[in-house]
Amino acid sequence: MKDLNSNICEAIQGEIRFDEPMSAHTSLKIGGPVDILVFPEDPVSLKNTLVAAEKENIPLFVFGAGTNLLASDSRIEGIAVSLKAFRSIEYTKETDEEKVVLCVGAGTPLVTLINFACEGGYSGIEGLVGIPGYVGGAVFMNAGSFATEIKDVITSIAVMNAQGEIFVLGRDELNFSYRNLELPEGMLILSANIVLKKDVPSDVSARTREFMNIKKATQPLGVHSAGCVFKNPEADAAGKLIDAAGCKGMRVGGIEVSQMHANYFINKNGGTCAEFLQLMEIVKKKIMQRSGIELETEIKIIGGAN
Ligand SMILES: Cc1cc2nc3c(=O)[nH]c(=O)nc-3n(C[C@H](O)[C@H](O)[C@H](O)COP(=O)(O)OP(=O)(O)OC[C@H]3O[C@@H](n4cnc5c(N)ncnc54)[C@H](O)[C@@H]3O)c2cc1C
């Protein structure tokens, strides 16, 4: 790891932190220290990070804004990479009188893209308002709400593999499903091309505001959560099932099932990953006993045993 430290420091433009607590980089405010956290400034520095990790056989994971992550309380071995410097929105040549096609960097906050669309009068992602995180994370998770998923507006993505090679994958090569994009192991999203319909700016803004108002009234925003913990099963909403099983307000240590939306678990006060996992197990068991449904986890869990 020592060699790797000095190799990485020499070959990378961008901030590098050692023993950095992941709790500082997740919306849940949970997570132990990761050996190395790298914020590459450009694709060459990203490539150098990936190649160094591959050469030394060091585990590496990428994350965005950490709004869908549950990170282990214990030390997380290896390298974490954040693409927050990959922040850009550019018009592509495919833009015409009817539509805009934007090339959006993976580290662009989704809210920045939504504000850009409102100001320009570009329609198609109004329903995604209120989803925190970056565009790379939204594409990997196929983030969605109000019957819109980010896959609906993607025309292609640029990715980098573990050897640092860059590819463009067209829409027909992308296998999206509910809260998932299938990507080969170790592949990172660099940017996404997004097509939006030209519309009247005040109309786009009004629709976006309407969706946001519904979200504010129904979801616990502004508290420490990772969004929905479980995927919605085919027949029902996970939140409804959890509520019907009487789990609202249930608590393990500092983690509580939200009173407002039962599929959100809130870190009320110094909660841990271990407590979060324990609460998940209790809720899952209750739903299985009551409805015979096995809830599937939506949030991504990183790091080893707690
Ligand atoms: C209050 C709140 C409300 C939310 N509401 C919604 C909602 O309505 N709908 C919804 O779908 N989600 C929702 N979420 C969940 C979350 O915000 C989304 O999944 C978001 O898109 C994750 O983006 P991120 O940048 O935070 O990704 P992270 O949490 O950092 O990462 C999520 C996953 O994406 C992978 N990843 C991240 N960036 C890349 C990249 N560049 N290349 C490859 N893989 C990458 C990570 O490895 C990880 O597996 C909510 C979360 C919160 C806290």
Ligand as a Chemical Component Dictionary entry (heavy atoms), coordinates in Angstrom:
data_LIG
# 
_chem_comp.id                   LIG 
_chem_comp.type                 NON-POLYMER 
_chem_comp.pdbx_formal_charge   0 
_chem_comp.three_letter_code    LIG 
# 
loop_
_chem_comp_atom.comp_id 
_chem_comp_atom.atom_id 
_chem_comp_atom.alt_atom_id 
_chem_comp_atom.type_symbol 
_chem_comp_atom.charge 
_chem_comp_atom.model_Cartn_x 
_chem_comp_atom.model_Cartn_y 
_chem_comp_atom.model_Cartn_z 
_chem_comp_atom.pdbx_ordinal 
LIG C1  C1  C 0 -33.718 12.320 0.501   1  
LIG C2  C2  C 0 -33.479 11.348 -0.625  2  
LIG C3  C3  C 0 -34.423 11.192 -1.617  3  
LIG C4  C4  C 0 -34.211 10.302 -2.681  4  
LIG N1  N1  N 0 -35.185 10.145 -3.622  5  
LIG C5  C5  C 0 -34.982 9.291  -4.643  6  
LIG C6  C6  C 0 -35.994 9.117  -5.648  7  
LIG O1  O1  O 0 -37.046 9.742  -5.626  8  
LIG N2  N2  N 0 -35.731 8.232  -6.656  9  
LIG C7  C7  C 0 -34.555 7.529  -6.734  10 
LIG O2  O2  O 0 -34.382 6.763  -7.691  11 
LIG N3  N3  N 0 -33.596 7.667  -5.785  12 
LIG C8  C8  C 0 -33.772 8.519  -4.754  13 
LIG N4  N4  N 0 -32.810 8.663  -3.794  14 
LIG C9  C9  C 0 -31.585 7.821  -3.855  15 
LIG C10 C10 C 0 -30.363 8.493  -4.519  16 
LIG O3  O3  O 0 -30.420 9.893  -4.358  17 
LIG C11 C11 C 0 -30.261 8.171  -6.012  18 
LIG O4  O4  O 0 -30.081 6.786  -6.214  19 
LIG C12 C12 C 0 -29.073 8.922  -6.648  20 
LIG O5  O5  O 0 -29.215 8.863  -8.033  21 
LIG C13 C13 C 0 -27.712 8.380  -6.240  22 
LIG O6  O6  O 0 -26.714 9.258  -6.732  23 
LIG P1  P1  P 0 -25.324 9.444  -5.963  24 
LIG O7  O7  O 0 -24.456 10.304 -6.789  25 
LIG O8  O8  O 0 -25.548 9.907  -4.573  26 
LIG O9  O9  O 0 -24.789 7.947  -5.983  27 
LIG P2  P2  P 0 -24.039 7.164  -4.797  28 
LIG O10 O10 O 0 -24.978 6.967  -3.663  29 
LIG O11 O11 O 0 -22.756 7.820  -4.496  30 
LIG O12 O12 O 0 -23.785 5.763  -5.492  31 
LIG C14 C14 C 0 -24.873 4.905  -5.800  32 
LIG C15 C15 C 0 -24.353 3.749  -6.677  33 
LIG O13 O13 O 0 -23.944 4.281  -7.935  34 
LIG C16 C16 C 0 -22.601 3.909  -8.233  35 
LIG N5  N5  N 0 -21.990 5.027  -8.934  36 
LIG C17 C17 C 0 -21.984 6.336  -8.561  37 
LIG N6  N6  N 0 -21.355 7.086  -9.490  38 
LIG C18 C18 C 0 -20.937 6.224  -10.462 39 
LIG C19 C19 C 0 -20.208 6.390  -11.687 40 
LIG N7  N7  N 0 -19.774 7.584  -12.090 41 
LIG N8  N8  N 0 -19.967 5.280  -12.436 42 
LIG C20 C20 C 0 -20.396 4.054  -12.042 43 
LIG N9  N9  N 0 -21.084 3.849  -10.896 44 
LIG C21 C21 C 0 -21.351 4.911  -10.117 45 
LIG C22 C22 C 0 -21.950 3.660  -6.857  46 
LIG O14 O14 O 0 -20.861 2.756  -6.966  47 
LIG C23 C23 C 0 -23.125 3.048  -6.092  48 
LIG O15 O15 O 0 -23.241 1.670  -6.379  49 
LIG C24 C24 C 0 -32.999 9.544  -2.731  50 
LIG C25 C25 C 0 -32.026 9.717  -1.720  51 
LIG C26 C26 C 0 -32.268 10.617 -0.678  52 
LIG C27 C27 C 0 -31.209 10.785 0.380   53 
# 
loop_
_chem_comp_bond.comp_id 
_chem_comp_bond.atom_id_1 
_chem_comp_bond.atom_id_2 
_chem_comp_bond.value_order 
_chem_comp_bond.pdbx_ordinal 
LIG C1  C2  SING 1  
LIG C2  C3  SING 2  
LIG C2  C26 DOUB 3  
LIG C3  C4  DOUB 4  
LIG C4  N1  SING 5  
LIG C4  C24 SING 6  
LIG N1  C5  DOUB 7  
LIG C5  C6  SING 8  
LIG C5  C8  SING 9  
LIG C6  O1  DOUB 10 
LIG C6  N2  SING 11 
LIG N2  C7  SING 12 
LIG C7  O2  DOUB 13 
LIG C7  N3  SING 14 
LIG N3  C8  DOUB 15 
LIG C8  N4  SING 16 
LIG N4  C9  SING 17 
LIG N4  C24 SING 18 
LIG C9  C10 SING 19 
LIG C10 O3  SING 20 
LIG C10 C11 SING 21 
LIG C11 O4  SING 22 
LIG C11 C12 SING 23 
LIG C12 O5  SING 24 
LIG C12 C13 SING 25 
LIG C13 O6  SING 26 
LIG O6  P1  SING 27 
LIG P1  O7  DOUB 28 
LIG P1  O8  SING 29 
LIG P1  O9  SING 30 
LIG O9  P2  SING 31 
LIG P2  O10 DOUB 32 
LIG P2  O11 SING 33 
LIG P2  O12 SING 34 
LIG O12 C14 SING 35 
LIG C14 C15 SING 36 
LIG C15 O13 SING 37 
LIG C15 C23 SING 38 
LIG O13 C16 SING 39 
LIG C16 N5  SING 40 
LIG C16 C22 SING 41 
LIG N5  C17 SING 42 
LIG N5  C21 SING 43 
LIG C17 N6  DOUB 44 
LIG N6  C18 SING 45 
LIG C18 C19 SING 46 
LIG C18 C21 DOUB 47 
LIG C19 N7  SING 48 
LIG C19 N8  DOUB 49 
LIG N8  C20 SING 50 
LIG C20 N9  DOUB 51 
LIG N9  C21 SING 52 
LIG C22 O14 SING 53 
LIG C22 C23 SING 54 
LIG C23 O15 SING 55 
LIG C24 C25 DOUB 56 
LIG C25 C26 SING 57 
LIG C26 C27 SING 58 
# 
